[in-house]
Amino acid sequence: MEADSTTNAALALCYANAICTFKKTGFNSPYFNILCEESGLFYALENLYSALNRCGNKTNWLRHNGTVVACMNPGGERPSPGAYNEVWVAAQYGAFC
């Protein structure tokens, strides 16, 4: 399936070496990007519905009010993981789900 122009525009805002979050499923409506060099817990002010992990060697977890919704290995894509409002980024490189 080919991405539509809205999805393509949103993906263009998700750059390499970042974890990218989106307000809608299918990588639509970018919300915020987290640089791979960062670590810790990042909060969203609303529920988010898709994410990309463009880190080469770092894992992150999508959580909803502290409960893990999905784990994302490097290069991972979650077009529709369910609602989440937190992103936990591992401190160390090389940790995988």
Contacts in CASP RR format, 6 or more apart in sequence:
PFRMAT RR
TARGET T0000
AUTHOR 0000-0000-0000
METHOD contacts of the structure
MODEL  1
MEADSTTNAALALCYANAICTFKKTGFNSPYFNILCEESGLFYALENLYS
ALNRCGNKTNWLRHNGTVVACMNPGGERPSPGAYNEVWVAAQYGAFC
3 11 0 8 1.000
3 27 0 8 1.000
6 28 0 8 1.000
7 26 0 8 1.000
7 27 0 8 1.000
7 28 0 8 1.000
10 22 0 8 1.000
10 27 0 8 1.000
10 28 0 8 1.000
10 29 0 8 1.000
10 30 0 8 1.000
11 27 0 8 1.000
11 52 0 8 1.000
13 20 0 8 1.000
13 30 0 8 1.000
13 33 0 8 1.000
14 20 0 8 1.000
14 27 0 8 1.000
14 30 0 8 1.000
14 33 0 8 1.000
14 52 0 8 1.000
14 54 0 8 1.000
15 33 0 8 1.000
15 54 0 8 1.000
16 54 0 8 1.000
17 35 0 8 1.000
17 36 0 8 1.000
17 37 0 8 1.000
17 54 0 8 1.000
17 55 0 8 1.000
17 56 0 8 1.000
18 33 0 8 1.000
18 34 0 8 1.000
18 35 0 8 1.000
18 36 0 8 1.000
18 54 0 8 1.000
18 55 0 8 1.000
19 33 0 8 1.000
19 34 0 8 1.000
19 36 0 8 1.000
19 51 0 8 1.000
19 52 0 8 1.000
19 53 0 8 1.000
19 54 0 8 1.000
19 55 0 8 1.000
19 60 0 8 1.000
19 72 0 8 1.000
19 87 0 8 1.000
19 89 0 8 1.000
20 27 0 8 1.000
20 30 0 8 1.000
20 33 0 8 1.000
20 34 0 8 1.000
20 51 0 8 1.000
20 52 0 8 1.000
20 54 0 8 1.000
21 30 0 8 1.000
21 31 0 8 1.000
21 32 0 8 1.000
21 33 0 8 1.000
21 34 0 8 1.000
21 44 0 8 1.000
21 48 0 8 1.000
21 50 0 8 1.000
21 51 0 8 1.000
21 87 0 8 1.000
22 28 0 8 1.000
22 29 0 8 1.000
22 30 0 8 1.000
22 31 0 8 1.000
22 48 0 8 1.000
22 49 0 8 1.000
22 50 0 8 1.000
22 51 0 8 1.000
23 29 0 8 1.000
23 30 0 8 1.000
23 31 0 8 1.000
23 46 0 8 1.000
23 48 0 8 1.000
23 49 0 8 1.000
24 49 0 8 1.000
24 50 0 8 1.000
25 49 0 8 1.000
25 50 0 8 1.000
25 79 0 8 1.000
25 80 0 8 1.000
25 82 0 8 1.000
26 49 0 8 1.000
26 50 0 8 1.000
26 79 0 8 1.000
26 80 0 8 1.000
27 50 0 8 1.000
27 52 0 8 1.000
27 77 0 8 1.000
27 79 0 8 1.000
28 50 0 8 1.000
31 44 0 8 1.000
31 46 0 8 1.000
31 48 0 8 1.000
32 42 0 8 1.000
32 44 0 8 1.000
34 42 0 8 1.000
34 60 0 8 1.000
34 87 0 8 1.000
34 89 0 8 1.000
36 54 0 8 1.000
36 55 0 8 1.000
36 56 0 8 1.000
36 58 0 8 1.000
38 89 0 8 1.000
39 89 0 8 1.000
39 90 0 8 1.000
39 91 0 8 1.000
40 88 0 8 1.000
40 89 0 8 1.000
40 91 0 8 1.000
41 86 0 8 1.000
41 87 0 8 1.000
41 88 0 8 1.000
41 89 0 8 1.000
42 86 0 8 1.000
42 87 0 8 1.000
42 88 0 8 1.000
42 89 0 8 1.000
43 85 0 8 1.000
43 86 0 8 1.000
44 84 0 8 1.000
44 85 0 8 1.000
44 86 0 8 1.000
44 87 0 8 1.000
46 85 0 8 1.000
47 64 0 8 1.000
47 83 0 8 1.000
47 84 0 8 1.000
47 85 0 8 1.000
48 62 0 8 1.000
48 83 0 8 1.000
48 84 0 8 1.000
48 85 0 8 1.000
49 80 0 8 1.000
49 81 0 8 1.000
49 82 0 8 1.000
49 83 0 8 1.000
49 84 0 8 1.000
50 78 0 8 1.000
50 79 0 8 1.000
50 80 0 8 1.000
50 81 0 8 1.000
51 62 0 8 1.000
51 70 0 8 1.000
51 72 0 8 1.000
51 77 0 8 1.000
51 78 0 8 1.000
51 81 0 8 1.000
51 84 0 8 1.000
51 87 0 8 1.000
52 75 0 8 1.000
52 76 0 8 1.000
52 77 0 8 1.000
52 78 0 8 1.000
53 59 0 8 1.000
53 60 0 8 1.000
53 72 0 8 1.000
53 73 0 8 1.000
53 74 0 8 1.000
53 75 0 8 1.000
53 76 0 8 1.000
53 77 0 8 1.000
54 75 0 8 1.000
55 74 0 8 1.000
55 75 0 8 1.000
56 74 0 8 1.000
56 75 0 8 1.000
57 74 0 8 1.000
57 93 0 8 1.000
57 94 0 8 1.000
58 74 0 8 1.000
58 89 0 8 1.000
58 90 0 8 1.000
58 93 0 8 1.000
58 94 0 8 1.000
58 95 0 8 1.000
59 71 0 8 1.000
59 72 0 8 1.000
59 73 0 8 1.000
59 74 0 8 1.000
59 90 0 8 1.000
59 94 0 8 1.000
59 95 0 8 1.000
59 96 0 8 1.000
59 97 0 8 1.000
60 71 0 8 1.000
60 72 0 8 1.000
60 87 0 8 1.000
60 88 0 8 1.000
60 89 0 8 1.000
60 90 0 8 1.000
61 68 0 8 1.000
61 69 0 8 1.000
61 70 0 8 1.000
61 71 0 8 1.000
61 72 0 8 1.000
61 87 0 8 1.000
61 88 0 8 1.000
62 68 0 8 1.000
62 69 0 8 1.000
62 70 0 8 1.000
62 71 0 8 1.000
62 72 0 8 1.000
62 78 0 8 1.000
62 81 0 8 1.000
62 84 0 8 1.000
62 86 0 8 1.000
62 87 0 8 1.000
63 69 0 8 1.000
63 84 0 8 1.000
63 85 0 8 1.000
63 86 0 8 1.000
63 87 0 8 1.000
63 88 0 8 1.000
64 82 0 8 1.000
64 83 0 8 1.000
64 84 0 8 1.000
64 85 0 8 1.000
64 86 0 8 1.000
65 85 0 8 1.000
65 86 0 8 1.000
66 86 0 8 1.000
69 81 0 8 1.000
69 82 0 8 1.000
69 83 0 8 1.000
69 84 0 8 1.000
70 78 0 8 1.000
70 81 0 8 1.000
70 82 0 8 1.000
70 84 0 8 1.000
71 97 0 8 1.000
72 78 0 8 1.000
72 97 0 8 1.000
73 96 0 8 1.000
73 97 0 8 1.000
74 94 0 8 1.000
74 96 0 8 1.000
END
